[in-house]
Amino acid sequence: MTAGTVVTDAHRTSFARDGSYRLDAFASPEVGQAMLDDVVGLTRAQPRDLDGPLVLPEANLAGSGGRPEEVTSKVFKLHRRTHFARFLASRAVVDVVVNRLGPDIDCFLSQFIFKNPGAWGQPWHQDSYYFPFRPARPVLGLWLAVTAATLENGCLHVLPGSHHEPVHEHIDDRRPGANLGYVEIVDHDMSGAVPVLMNPGDLLVFDSHLMHRSTDNDSDGIRAAMVFHFAAAGTEDRTAEVLGAPSPVHDWVPVVRAGQSVLDGAD
């Protein structure tokens, strides 16, 4: 893991201008592999802990699949588990999130994305659409590449500067059979979008208003990633008020207080 102060003036400039920046080789490939191994074990566990991680099936695959992880789309609520908490407790992660959100920070969302062969991409969206919070901003996302992210296997595409936009109208994904919860923006010009190619261990840091999408996985392997979202301590989660029920995937956990990690990397 990168040590010391990892956020430079160039990163701050990129974030202000584009809404994101990438930290190459932020974590060792072994860090992502440990996360992958843990999540694979969760998908295979029977019976599952109903109060623990939430496993979502994949609606679209190249084949019928065999093992549980081969038919899984995402696994949520992981940041209390050892490998994930240890990552969040690292000095490098603390430096990244404190730089944007201040000294007191909670992690409220974590999801492991398998992106198995044949899995569809997720349409253009802003993550803040899913986050009816008060205050609404800032919310920060960290996207850790567990495997390589390529054009063939469905890497992210981002629209630089779109984080300056308000949250746009999102409509339900118009593709029949799309994954649960997929929505899309159709009222904005995305012609300036760029792909984000990543190696295992690379980290994308992005604003929750940044418009982004992923494409289909046309390769023979998974395009795995681990994603965390953070907000300043004291942020009010209004999901229950707005939608009539709490979010089943939100889990607010203090991770930084007074600029220091308060996690010990244990369950």
Buried (B, 14 or more C-beta within 10 A) or exposed (E): BBEEEBBEEEBEEBBEEBBBBBBEEBBEBEBBBBBBEBBBEBBEEEEEEEEBBBBBBBBBBBEEBEEBBBBBBBBBBBBBBEBBBBBBBBBBBBBBBBBBBEEBBBBBBBBBBBBBBBBBBBBBBBBBBBBBBEEBBBBBBBBBBBBBBBEBBBBBBBBBBBBEBEBBEBEEBEEEEBBEBBBBBEEBEBEEBEBBBBEBBBBBBBBBBBBBBBBBBBBEBBBBBBBBBBBBBEBEBEBEEEEEEEBEBBBEBEBBEEEEBBBEBEE
